Amino acid sequence: MFKASLRSFLAHKGRLALSTLAVLLGVAFVSGTLVFSDTINAAFTSIAGSTAADVTVKPKQAFTPEIEDRALSGEVPTMPADVVAKVAAVPGVKAAHGQVGLQNLTVVDRDNKPAGPTNGAPTLGQNWYDDPQVHLAEGHAPLRAGELVIDQASARHRNIRVGDPLHVLTPTSSTPGTVVGIATFTSGNPGVTMVYLDTATAQQQLLGKPGQFTGVTVDTAPGTSHATVQQRIKAALGDGYSIATKEEQAQTAAQQISSFLSVVTLALLGFAGLAVLVGIFLILNTFSMLVAQRTRELGLLRALGAGRGQVTCSVLTEALLLGVIGSTLGLGAGIGLAAGLKALIGRLGVDLSGTALVVNPLTPAAAYAVGVLVTLVAAYLPARRAARISPMAALREAAAPAAGPLALRTALGAALLPAGGAALAGAAKYHATLVTGAGLLGVGIVTTLVALVVLGPALSRVVVYGLGAAYPRLFGAVGRMSRVNAVRNPRRTGATAGALMISLSLVGAVAVLAASLTTSVDRDVDSTFGADYVVTGNGQQPIGHEVTDRIRAIPGVQAVTRQRYAVAHLNGFQLVLAGVDVATVDQAVKPQYVAGSTADIAAGKVMVDETTARADGLKLGSPVELHFLNGAVGTLTVGAISKPPAGAGKDGGSWEVSLDTLGRFAPEAQDFTLYLNTAPGDRQKVQTALDAALAGYPQVSVQSQADYKKQITGQVDTILYLVYGLLALAIVIAVLGVVNTLALSVIERTREIGLLRAIGTSRRQIGQLIRLESVLIAVHGALLGLALGLAWGVTGQQVLTLYGITALTIPWTTIAAVLAGAALAGLLAAALPAVKAARTRVLAAIAAG
């Protein structure tokens, strides 16, 4: 039986090619994601571990903030120079280096263009000291004010050489200098731009604090453990400092990297899982049709003594071979995909050349588990059907045994569909909390999806037949036959359309949510954005006081509303507290209050958003104890509650106090956003003056209200295109399913096609017959998917109403484009099967049995 299975597999390898491709694509996505994430994790963990000093001393912070929140306030914790001397005197310390470091500054070249790759990575400024991880490739170290060293990757990106001028811009200073050296890193560059200054200049220009350091790096003496030196330094300095060994720093970095990558990896694996799910439909259809075509062959095996179990194992053996081949090819393709992604981010400035691709044992195990198990699961039902073939089928022209009536399946689907609809309706109506709404939404999505998959065959008879109602009138007898053929096997049609339905349902849901978010943002900006211009720092940089003063001096600028931030903790939950100029904030951003007013904020109270107030049980007068990064603790009273901005989460950026209140707890916080209101009729003059005043500050961007809306919606569009790109894999596999179904259907109907040719049907008509059938199936799947996606999207928008997505928008243009694309995909999918059918030899086809 194994030999028979192997011969059968080799005989039908052409028919199984598209199923193999589906397995290959799904496995490649899974294995590529795992290899790439493991490689990134290993690379950054290695860099963090190798660049960390034996022991590092930092000013103590009350808590560890999220990386993306740390730079918002512009606060830089420092320590006095005598700490370096105290650490150097500790037994076991070979050398202690005072470190001056600042994140998110800007370095511009002679053309006033930022130096370094434009990959979103930060630009870091630091003092130069003897660091074994940094070497000079050219020139010498910065010894005095005006001398700079820049990293080699950034220098190459902007063609910077020794002797070229550079300008270092921070929120508080502007420092011109000349490049005197080019530095390289022994552990590779993760994409950041590094600029080095001498220590005195770094303290003055980067920190604005002469004699202060941001940390101390320690080289331990030979034979002394890092932990021992760590304990001695703790004893010498006392509380107020965070002291970590090399191993602890590497572990912390690995945890941070792993935490970030786990989210990305799970998201990518989710899309890979979707592709695998769609592939199941393709494989199921392939084996169902192969079993139907091999009825006599399998019947002959039964007549020769093969048992039902042996026939089942024979079909599953073919599936196993397909799964193993597809998984092997997919694993190789996945490793290639990871190598391509590694090269791509290398071109973006993230140097991972020192790290080889990491293929952990879990990766091939996952690849083969996914590919083989999915194929076996998809082939199981056709294998059982094959086992029911009678030995007498070998002696006559018999079809495969019927799959059974659809009544029970239809009844089950008809029961599940209203249950899923009820869950969606409940999510839309009862969403007082995100947990309740999201829970009901999840149940509704799964239930309605399963219901439509189960109902697929029954729906195909109704929907496909209805879609083809105009076919007879438009295409005559060919149209009538294609309409009938499309519903001849409802199970096959339902499964083929089901693959497209799953893919396009997510497209529809994402399109509705994205359109609703865009509309909500537009309305939110129109109703709350009262400023004529908004000024922000690029790359989450604070705005220096110098910039604020320049803008205030521009004629025609009536009001400048400053906004600053500080990171705080409330009951262990991290939030970003905004401080604003209360005298002009109503004019600049028009706060939408549910309760309280700006006067309450001016009186020293805090404004929270409505979503947070509900979640935490806060009301006017409620006390909130906030813990700040610098160790300050303040108890504030809720004085106002606002509507959440569109797209805001629980923190939402909507905890707000006056600048005076913020200054009590975060005195070093710097301006982060400026809102400008101009005098009537002076807009163009102000715009020209702004451009001139800020020409020397490329780290600052000025946007009008229209520009601001365009930026936000552009961010939504970027995410939308990324999601569509990831969904494209599942759609491609679904279209391959249509191709495979039609190709096997042509083989199955060889004799029928021969008879049609014999009675005068032309080759063009035969090709048209296949194409029209394909379009019906594709449009049927698209309609079901988009209908399902619309239901999910509308419900999702209702669930997210409390989070600012208050406007429901149905993107009819996108829906129409997807439908048209589905019809086009159907035509393309039918191209090869139609050619094959049209070239069928008449006599050979009639003789086929």
N, C-alpha and C positions, 0 to 999 in steps of 0.2 A: 504493500500500500504506500510505503514511503517513496519507492521508485515511481509509482504511478503518480503520486502527488508532485514529485519533482519534475517529471516529464510534462505534466499538465501545466505546472507553473511556467516552465520554459516555453511551452507551446503558446501560452497566453501572455507572455511578458510584455508584448506591445499593448495589450488591452489594460494591463496593470500599471503601465508607465505613469499615468496621471495620478493614480492613487499613491504610487511611490513618491511622486513629486509632492503631493499634499503632506505625506508623512515627513518628507525631507524638510519642507518649509517650516512646519510646526516644530520639529526637533531642532532645526537650525536656530530658530528664534529662542528657544529655551536654552540650549547649550551656549549660544553666543552671549546671551544675557548673563549667564552664570560665569563664563570665562572672563568676560569683560569686567564685571563687578568684582570678581576675585582678584583680577590683575590690578585694578585701580586700588582696591583695598590694600593689597600687598605693597604696591608702590608707595602710596602715601604713608602707610604704617612704617615702611622702611625708611622713608625720608624723615618722618617725625622722630623715629628712634635714633637714626644716625646723626641728625642735626642737633639733638638735645644735648645739653651739657651734662656733665656727671651729676651735678646738683644745680638747681636753679632756684633763686630766691625772688619772689614777687611780692608787691604790696597785697595784703590780704583783702579779699572782697567778701561781702556778706553772703553772696551766692554766685554760682557760675551761670552767667546769662547765656541765652541762645546766641550763636555766632552772628546771626543777621541783626540782632538787636544791640549788640555791643557797641557798634560805632555810631548809633543814632544820637547819643547825647554829646559826643565829642569829649567826654571826660577821660582823662588819662591819669590813672593812679601813679604816683611817684614816691620815691624814697630819697632821703638825704645822702650825700656822698659819704658821710662817715659810716654808713652801713657797709659799704664796700671794704673799708679798712677793718671793721669789726669781723667781717667774714674772712678776710685774708689772714687775720691773726688766729683763726681757729685751727687747732692741731689737725693735721691730715689734709689741709687745704694747700695744694701746690700753687694755685694761682686763682685770683678772683678778679673778674672783669666787670666793671660797671657798664650796664647796657642801657642805651637810649633808643627806644623804638616807637614809631608812630605808624598807624595804619591809615589807609585811604587818603594819602596825600596825592598830589599830581605833579608829574615831572613833564615839562614841555621842552621841545627842541627849538632851534632857531626859527622854525616856521610856525611856532606857537601851536604845534600839534603834540598831543600826548605821546610820550615815549612808551614803548612796550606794546605787547600784543593786545588787541581789542577783544579779549575773550571773557571780560567780566571779572577777571581776577584782580585782586587789590594791588595797589602800589605801596610798598613799604619803605619807610625811611629809617636808617639806623646809623649809629656811630661805628666807626671802624676800630676794631681791636683784633688781637691775635686769636683768630678763630680757625681751628684746623679744618673746618668744613668749607672754608672760603679761601680761594687762591686767586692771585692776580695773574691773569693771562697776558695782560699788557700794562705798561705804565707803572705807577707807584701808588702807595696809599695816600689818602687825603691827610695832609699835615697841618693845614691852616684854613682859615675862612676863605671861601671861594673855590675850594678844590673838591671835586666830586668823583666818586667811582660808581659805575653802573654795571648791572649784570650783563653778561654776554648775549643772552637771548634777546633782551630788549634792545641792546645796541645794534644787533644784526637786523632787527625788525625795522628800525628807523635809520639804518645806515649811519650810526653814530660812531665816531672815532675819537681817539685821544686828541685833545686840543679843541674839541667842539664845545660850544657854549650850551648850557642847559639852565633851566629855571625850575626851582623847587617851590611849589605852591602848597601852603597849608592853610587851614581856616584862619590862622592868626598871623601868617607871615608870607613874604615873598622873597626868596633867596636866589640871586643869580650865582652862577658858578661855571667852572670849566672842567671838562672831563680830564682827569689825570690818570685814570686807570680803568681797566675792564676786568670784572671779576667772574669767576666760574665757581660752581658748586660741586663738591665731590659726590653728592648724593642725587644730583639732578635737580632741575627747577620745575616745580609743580605749576608753573604758569605765571607766577607773580613777577612784578617788576621791582627790583631792589636798587636803592640808591644809598650810598654811604657818604657820610660827612665826618670831619674830625669831631672829637667828643664835645669840645666847648661850643662849636657852632651848632651841633645837633641839639645840645641842651637849650641853647638860646633860640634857635630858629624852629626846631620841631616841637619843643615843649613850651618854650617861652618861660623856662624855669632854670636859670643858671644854677649849676651845682647839684641838680637833681637827676636821678636815674629812674628808669622804669623797671629795672631788674638787675640782678647780679648772677652771672654764670660762673660756675666753680669747676676747676679742674682738680680732681683729688690726687693726693700723693700715691705713688705706687705702693701696693700692699694694703691700702686702706679702703674698706668697702664704702660704697656710696651711702648705704643706710647709716653707717657709723658717723660719717661726716654730716649727714642730714641731722641726726640727733644732736650732735655737738653744736651745729649752727642754731638749732632751735633753742638750745640752752643759752647760747650767747646772745641771741636777739630777743627772746621772749615772744609774747603774742604780737599780733599785728602784721605778721608776714606769712606768706604761703611758701613752703619749702618742699620741693619735690625732687626725687631722684630721677635719673635718666630712665630707669625702668618704669617708674610711675607716669612720667610724661608720655612715654611711648604707649603705655596702656590707655591713658586718657585719650590720646590722639586716635588710637585704634577704635575706641568705643565711639568717639564722635563721628569718625569716618564710617564705621559700620552702621551707626544709627541713621546717618543720611543715606548711605547706599542701600540699606534695607528697604527704605520707602521706594526708591527708584527701581530697585530690583523687583519688588513685589508688583509694582505697577506694570513693568515690562513683562513679567511672567503672567500677569493677568491677561494682557493682550495675546501672549503666546498661547495661553489656555483657550482663549476664544478661537484662535486659529486652529487649534487641535480639535475643539468641539465641532467646528465647521467641517474639518477633515473627516470626522466620523461619518457625517452624512454621505460624503463622497465615497468612502470605502464601503459603507453599507450598500449603497446603490450598485457599486461595481460588483461586489460579490453576489448580490441578489440576481443581477442580470447574467453573470457568468454561470451561476447555478441553473438559471432558466435555460441558457443556451446549451448546457451540457447534460440535459435531462437524459438523453439516450445513453450517453457515456457513463453517467453515474448509475443508471438502471442496469447497464451491462455489468458493472462491478458488483451490483447487488445480485444479479443472476449467477455470477461466478462464485458467489458465496460470501461476499463482503457483508459484514453486519452493519447495522445502523451506526453503531459507535465508530466503526472504522471509516465509514463515509464521512461522518462528522469530523473525525480527526484528520481525514484527507484534506477537507476544505480548510480546516484550521491550520494545517501544516503549511498550505499555500499562503495563508494570512501571516503565519509566523515568518516565513521566508521574506514576504513583502515588508513586514515590520522590521526585521533585522537589516535588510538591505537599505530601506529608507532611513532607519536610525543611524546606520553607519555613515551613509552619505550626509545625513543631516548633522551628525556630530562634526564631521570634517568641515562642512559648510559653516557651522556655528563657530568653529575655531578660526576659520578664515574671516568671518564677519567680525569677530572680536579683534583680530589683527588689523582689519580695516579701520575699525573705530579707534583703535590705539594710534594708528598712523594719522587719522583725521585730527584727533585732539593734539597730536604732536605738531601738526601744521598750525594749530591755533595757539601754540606757545606752551603747551603742557608737556614737558620733556619726560617721557617715560622710557627712554631708550635703554636705561640701565636696568629695567625690569622686564624679564621674559614673561610671555603669556603664562598664566597660572591655570593649569587644568587639574583641579582637585578631583579625587576619586568620586565625589558626589556628582560631578558633571556627567561623565559617561554613564554612570548608574541612572541618573535622571533621564538622560537622552534615550537609553534603551528601554527604560521603564515606560516613558511616555509613548515612544514609537511603537513598541511591541504590544503593550497592553491595549493601547487605543485601537490598534489594528485587530487584535484578537476579539476585543469587545464588539467592534463594529461588524466583524465577520461571523459572530456567533449565531445570530438569528438566521442568516442565509445558510450556515452550516447545518443547523437543525432542520431547516426546510429541505436541504439536500438529503438528509438521512431518511426523510419520509418518501423518497422516490421509490416507486414499486419496481421490482425486477422486470415486470412486464413492459415497463417503459422502454426497455432495450429492443423490444420486438415490434414496436409501432411508433409512429410519430406522436409523441406525447409531450405535452407541456409540463412544466414544473408544477408540483401540487399547489393548489390554491393556498394563499396565505390566510385564508379564513375571512369571514365577513367583517365588515367595518362597524357593525352596530355597537358592539361593546366598546370599541375604541372611541367611536363618536360620542357615545353616552358619557364616557369618562371625561373627554375633552369638554363636552357641553356642561358638565358639572364643575370642572375646574375653572372655566373662563369667568362665570359670574363671581366665583369665590375670589379670583384674582382681581376682578374689577371692583369688588367690594373693598378689598384691602387697599387698592389705589384710591378709591373714594374716601375711605377712612383716613388715609395719609393726608389727602388734600384738605379734609375738613377738621381733623383732630391733630393738629401739629403744634400744640402748646410748647412742646420741647422738641429739640432736634432728635433725641433718642426715640421718642414715640413716632414722630413722623418718618424718620429714616427706617425704623424697624418695619412699619407698615408698608413703606415704599418698597423695601427689599422683598418682603413677602409677596407683594403684588407683582413685582417684576418677575420673580421666579415662577410664580403660579401662572401668570398670563402667558409667559414664554412656553412653559410646559404644555399648557392648554392648547396653544396654537400649533405646537409641534404634533401633539396627539391628534388634533383636528385636521391636520394638514391634508390627508387624503380626501376627507369629506369636503373640505373647503375647496380643494382643487377642482372637484367636479362642478361646483357652483361658480366659483370665481373665474376659473380659466374658461369655462364654457361661455360665461357672460362676457368676458373680455374679447372673446373671439366672435361675438355676435355679428360684427360687421365684416368678418372675413369672407363669407360666401358672396356677399354683394360686391366686395372690392376685388377679390381674387378668384372668384368662381369656384370650380370644383377643387382646385388646389387649396384654396382657403378653407373649404368645408372639410377636406380630409385632414388638414393640419390641425384644425380645431378638434376633430374627433380623436386624432392620434395623441394630442396633448393630454387628454383625459382618459385614454384607453387604460393606462395603468396608474390609478390615482395614488397608489403608495409610492411609486417611483417619482411621479410628478411632485407629490407632497414633500418627499425627502430632498429632491433637487432644489425646489423652491425654498424649503426650510433653511438650507444653508445660507442662501441670500437673505432670507428674512432675519436671521439672527444678526448678521453683519450690519444690515441696513437699519435694523431697529435701534442699534446703538448710535448710528449716524444721525437718525432722526431725533433721538433724545438729546444728544449733545448739541445739535443744531438749535433746538428749541431753547435749551438752557443758555447757550451762548448768546442767542439773539435777545432773550429776556434780560440777561445780565447787561448787555450793551445798551438796551433801551433804558433799563433802570439807572445805569450810570449816567446816561445823557440827561434823564429827568432829574436825577439827584444833583448833577452839576448845575443844571439850569435853575433849580430851585434853591440851591444852597451856595453856589459860587457867586459871590457878589464882587469879587476883585476883578480888575481888568487884566492883571498879569500875576503869574506865580513864578517865583524864583526858587530854584532848588539846586543842590549840589549834585553833580554826577557821581554815580557809584556810591550813594548813601554817605556823602560827605557833608559835614556841617558847613555852614556859610560863615566866613570870617566877618568880624565887626567892620573891617575895612570895606567890604562889599556893601554891607548895610549902610554905612555912612555915605558911600558914593551914591547909592540909589536915593537916599534921603535928600541929597543936595541937588538932584535933578529938578529943574523947574517943571511944574505940571504934575508932579507926584504929590497928591494931597495927603495920603496916608500909607504908612508901611506897617503892616501887622506882622509881628514876629511870632514864630512858633518854634519851641524847643522841646526836647524829649529827655526823659530819664527812664531807665529800666527799674522796675519795682516788682516786689513779690507781695501777693495777697493770698494768705492761707496756702502757700506753696505753689500758687499759680502765678506764672510770670506775665506781666502786662507792661505796656509802654504808656507812660503818663505824659500827656502833652501839656505844655505851658504856653499860653497865648497872651497877647496884648488885649486885655478885656475892654479897653477904651474903644478899640476899632474892630474887634472881632465880629460884631454883628454886621458891620458894613462889608467885611471881607468874605466871610464864609456863611453867613446867615444860618446860625445853628437852629435846628428844628427841635424844639423842646416839647416833650410830653408833659413835663412838670418842672417848675422852677424857671430860672432866667439867668441871664448873664450877670445880673446884679448879685446873685447868690455866689457865683464863681468869684466875682471881684471881692466878695466879703471873706474869701479864704476857704470856701467850700469846694467840693469836687463834683464834676459832672460825670455820670456814667451813662452808657447806652442802655436802651430798654431791654435788649436781649440779655445782657449781663445782669441787669437788675432783677429780671424774672428768674434767671437761673440761680442767682445767689440770694434771692429773697431780700433784695435791698429796696428801700423806699426813702423818701425825703426824711432827713434826720438820722438815717442809719450811720453808725460809726464804721469806718474802715481803717484797719491798721496796715500801713504800707511799710515794707522794708526795702531800703534803697541799696544800690550797689556799694556805696561807700560806707555802709554800716549804719547810716541814719535811719531812724524809725519815726514815723509820724502817724498820728491818728487824725484823720480828716472826716468831715461830716458830708454826707451826700446832700448837695444843695440843688441839683438839677438832674433830670433824666432826659436823654435825647433819643431821637430816632436813630437807628444804626445806619451808617452809610451803605450804599449798594455794594454787595459782595463782601461785607465785613464779617469776620468771625466773632468769637467770643471777646477777644481783646479789641478788635475792630478799630484801634486807633482813636477811640472815642472816650477814653478817660481823660478828663481835661480840668486843668486848674489855671489860675492866673500865673503870670511870670514871677510875681513876687512870692507866691506860695511855692512854686517849683524851686526858686532860688534858695529857699530856706533849707531844702533837703539835697539839692544838687547844684551847688553854687558854680560849678565849672561847666554846666551845660551851655552849649553854644547854639546860635540860631541855626535852624535846620531848613526852614521854609519861610519865605517872605511873600506876603500877599500885598499887591500894590493897587491902590485906587487912584485914578488920575482925574484931573479936572476935565469937565466937559469940553469937547472940541480940541483937546490937546493930545489925542491918542497917537497920531502919527509923529508929532514932534517928540513925545516921550519915548516912542519906540526907537527913533533915531538916536536920541540921547542915551538910552539904555544900551544900545549896541555899541556906542562909542565908549561909554563909561566902563563896560565890562569886557572890552576887547582883549584886555590882558589877563582875563580870568577864564580860561577855557574849561575849568572845572565847574563853572556855574552855567546853568541854562535858564533862559527866560521864555516863558510860554504864555500865550494869550489863552483866553477861556476856550476857544476852539482848538488850539494846540493841545491844551490839557486834556480835553475830551478825546482827541485823536490818539494821544499817547496811551490813555487807559484802554480804549477800545482796541488799540493796536496790540496791547499785551494780551487781551482776550483772544484776538485773532491768531496770535502766535501760538498760544496753547491749543486753540482749536485746530490749526493746521497740523500741529504735532500729533494730536489725537487722531485726526483723519488719516495721517500718514501711517500710524500704527494700526488703525482699523483696516487700512488698505490690504494688509497681508491676508486677513480673513476674507475680504471681498475677492481677492485674487483666487484664493482656494475655492470659494463658492463658485466663481465663474469656471474654474477648472472642473468643478462638479458638473456644470451644465455641459461642458465639452465632452466629458467622459460619458455622461448619460446619453447624449446624442450619438456619440461614436459607437457605443455598444448597442444602442437602439438600432442604428443602421445595420449592424451585423445581424442583430436579432431579426430584422425585417428584410433580410436579403431576398428571400423568395418573393415577398410582397412587392418589393421595389422592382424585381425582375418582371413580375406580372404587369405592373403599371407601365413599365417600358414597353412590354410586348403589345399592349393595347393602344400604344401611340403617345404615351406621356413623354414629353421631351426631357432632355437632361436639365435644361434651364428650369422646367417646372418641378423636377425632382429636387433640385437644389433649393428652389423657392419653398417647397413643402417643408424641408428641414429647417430653413431659416425662420419661417413663420411660426413653426412649433416652438423654436428656441426663444423667440421674442415673447410668446405667450407665457412660457414658464418663467422667464426672467422678470417680466413686468408683474406677474402674479406674486413672485417672491418679494419684489420691491414694494408692492402695495401693502402686503401683509406686514412687512418689516417697518415701513414708514408709519402705518396706522398704529402699530404697537409702540414705536418710538415716540410718536406724538402723545400717546396716552402717558407714557413714562415721563416725557419732558414736561408736560403740563402739570402732572402731579409733583414732579421735582421742584418746579417753580413755586408751587403753592407751599411746599414744605420749607422752602428757603425764603419765604416772604419775610419772616422775622429777621432774616440776615440781610435784608436790604434789596433782595431781588423782587421788587413789588410789581413790576410790569410784565405781563404775559405777552410775548410776541411770537407768532408763528412765522417762521421764515419760508413763506410760500415759494419764493424764487429758488431757494435751495432745494425744497421738496420737489419742485418741478424739474430742476436740473438733475437730481438723483434719479427720478423716474426716467427722464430722457437718457441718462447714462446707463440705466439698467437695460433699456431697450437696445441701446448701442452695444452693450456688453453681450446681450443675447445674439445680436447679429454676428459679432466677432467670434463668439463661442461656436456658432454654427458653421463657420467658414470651412474648416477642414472636414467635419462630418458631411457637410453638404457636397463638397467636391468628391468625397469618397462615394457617396450615394449616387451622385450623377454619373460616375464612371463605372458603375456596376454593369458587368457583362450580362446581357439578357438571358442567354441560354444557360450559362453557368448558374445564374441566380435562380432560375426556374427549377433547375435540377437539384439545388441545395435542399436538403431535407432537414 
